Amino acid sequence: MRLPNLLRTAAFAALSTIALGCSAAPPAASTPVYGYSIVAKYPHSTENYTEGFLYKDGLFYEGTGMEGRSGLQVIQPATGKVIQRHDMTRQYFGEGIVDWGANIYQWTWQTHTGVVLDRFSLRPVRTFAYTGEGWGMTRDTKDIITSDGTSTLRFRNPETFAEVRHVVVHDGAKTIDQLNELEYIKGEIWANVWHQERIARISPKDGRVIGWVDCTGILPANQKRDDESVLNGIAYDAAKDRIFITGKQWPTIFEIKVVPKK
């Protein structure tokens, strides 16, 4: 049976819509967002402008920023007592830190200079240079992983500090920049995002954000010095599966558990 032209056109359009609807890919699932519960609290100096943070052999290692106040501290968690420290010269603004073997690496914000310290004595072993800005640092078993305030994470050779590869961090189609302090946890890169109270959980393979940890309200606003007292600092105790977070000039380090968001 032949249909009139208008009916034929309408029928074709309807069939085309059905066909397209059947073949279209389903919408991408939204990235999971998790909450937190506080397991324990530890003292933290409100003088420390936290830029790097890690846990090693029962101690916190903290890299601090600001010219004239930058350096590395080794801290007893229970008391907050500084048991060792290394101060940078006044022109340096200290940034992220990472442990590698018997050493600790610490780099600087805009002076393109980093230092390798003996982890046990905090004596300088050597310096290294790089281009761009220094922000956060962490590592896997093979490379040092760094952020520079953009959406790019760079994987570097620990001996030469040369870039081996990089990933661009994205949540769906949106790139995520202002990546700051980093920690490697169970095969994921966890990253603070500057001026945000959430932590990105990132696939090191392709930079995809596979989850967010919403830390909103973990430190009351009246305990923050100013607008720069932001969440920045993630440390992981692999032996006991403990996660610690803190912020710049915060009075507290929080041990948290990641939980479903209510």
N, C-alpha and C positions, 0 to 999 in steps of 0.2 A: 504494500500500500504506500502510495506517495503522499507525503504531507505537504500542505501549503508552505510557501517559503518562510513565513513568520513562525509557524509552528515548528518547522524543521530547524530553524536557527535557535529557537528557544530550547528545543530538545537537545541539540548539540551542545549548547552552553551548559545545560544542566548536567549532561553526561560528562562533560569536560571537568566541571567542578567536582563531581563525585570522584572521577579518576584522580584528579590532583589531590583531593583530600585523602584518598587511600594511599597515595605514594609519598605524601609529605612526611618528613622526619618528625618525630615527636619533639616537643620543646625540651630544651636542656633542663635538667633538674637543678634546683637552686643549691648553692654550696651550703653544707651543713654548718650551723652555728651552735657552739657549745657554751655552757656556763662553767662556773667554778664553785668549789667549796673550799673553805680555808681549813687546812689541817693543823697548821702551827704558825706562830709568828716569832720572828727573831729581830733583835735590835739592828738598826742601821743608822749610820751617822748622817745627820742632815747637812753636814759639810761636804758630803761626797756627791759630786755632780756625775752620776753614774753613766759611763759610756761603754764599759765592757764588764762582763760578769760571768764567772764560771765556778763550778764546784769540783774540787779535786782532793782526794785523800782526806776527807773530813774537814776541809777548809774552804772558805770562800776566797776567791781571787777577784779583786775589783779594780778595773781601770777607770781613772777619773779624768775629767776634762777641765777646761778653762785655763787660760794662760796664767802661769805662776802658781797653779794649784793642781797641776796634772801629775799623774804618777800611777803606780801600781801598789796595792795593799793586799796583804794576806791577813785574813780575819777569822777569828774563832766564832763559829756560828752562834753558840749559846750565849756568849757574853758581848759580842761585838768588838772585842779587844783586837787591836791591830798588833800582830806579832812580828810582822816584817813590812818594810815599805821601800820603794824606790821612787825618788822624785825626779821628774823631768826638769830640764832647764826651762827658764821662764818663757822662752819664745814658743814653746810647744803647747798645743792644745791636744791632750791625749784622747785617744778614741778606743776602738775595740781591742780585745785581747783574745788570745787562744793559746792553749797548751799544745805543744808538739814534742813528744819524747821528754827529754830532760829540760826542755826550755819553755819559756813563755814569750810569745810575740806580742808586741804592742805597737800600734801605729798612730799617726797623728792626722788631724783633720785636713789642713790645707798646706802643710809644709813638706809633703811628699817624702817624709822620712819616718822610718820605723826602727825599732830596736828589738833585738833578740836577747832575752835575759836568761841566765841560769835559774831554773825554777827553785832551786834549794837555797841559793845565796842571794838571788836577785842582782847578781853582778852582770853588767852588760857583756855579751859575747861578741856581737857584731851589730852593724846597722844594715838597713836595706832601703832601697828607693823604689818609687812607683809613680805613675802619673794619675791625675785625677784626685778626688777627695777620698779620705779614709773615714769610714763609719763603723760598721760592725764586722765581727769576725767569728767564725766557728770552724769546724773541720769534720770530715768523715775519716775513714781509715786511710785515704789516699791523698786528699787535697785539703788545702786551706780554702775556706769559702768566705767571700767578703761582700759587703754592701758598700755603696757609695752615695746613698741618698736618692738614687734613681730607682727604676724598676728592674735593674739588671743585677743579678748575683753572679760573681766571677769565681771560678774554681782555679786555684793557683798552685803551682809547684812549690812545696815547702822549702826547698833548697834555694831556688832562684827567685821566687815570688812572681814568676812570669805567669800570665794567664794561660790556662790549658783549654778552657771552654767557658761558656757562659749561658745562662738562661734568663729569659725575660719573664718576670712574675706577672701572672694574670689571673683574674677571677672571671671566668667566661671570656667575653670579648674585651673586658676592661683591664688595662694594665694597672698595677699597683705600685706606686712609687713611694718615696720617702721611707724606704726600708732602712731600719736602723740596727739595733743590737740583735744578734743571731744566736741560736743554739740548735745543735743537731740532736734530735730525739727520736729514737726508734725508726731510723730511716727517713725521717722528715726534717726539713729545715723550718724551725720556728723563728718568726721575725716580728719584732716590734715595728709598728708603723708610727712614725713621729707624729705626736699630737693626737694620737688615737688610743682609746682604751680597749683595744682589741689586738689579738696576736694572730698573725697569719700562719697557717700550717701548709707548707709548700712542698710539692714534689720536686726532688732534686733532678729528676729525669728531664722534665719539660717546663718547670716553673709554674705549673698549675696550682692554684690555691685549692687544696682539698678539704679545707675546713677553717673555721674561725673560732677563736676562744674569746668570748666577750667578757672583759674584766671590768666593765663599768661599775664604778662605785666601790671598788675594793679598798681604796684609801679615801676617806672622807675629804671633801673639798677644803674644810677648815684646817686640815693637817698638811696642806700643800703651801709652799712658800709663795709661789707666783705661777704665772701661766706656763713657765718653762719647767715646772716640777711635774714632768710627764712620766708615764709608764715607760721604763726603759731598763731592761735587765732581765734575762732569762738564764737560769742555770739548771743543770740536770745531774742528779746523782743516779748513775746507771745501776750501781750495785743494789740500791734499795728502791729504785724506780720512784724517785722523788723529784718534783718540779718546784723550783723556787722562782719568784718574780719580785722585782722591786722597781724603783723609779728614781729620777734625779732629785736628790736632797729629800728623799722620803725618810720617815723615821722608822720604817718597818720593812723587813723582808718577809714575804708571805710564802709558806709552803702550801701548794694548792693541789687539788684533784680536779681533773676535768670531768664534768658531769653533763647530762642532757640539759639543755636550756629549758627553763620553765616558761 
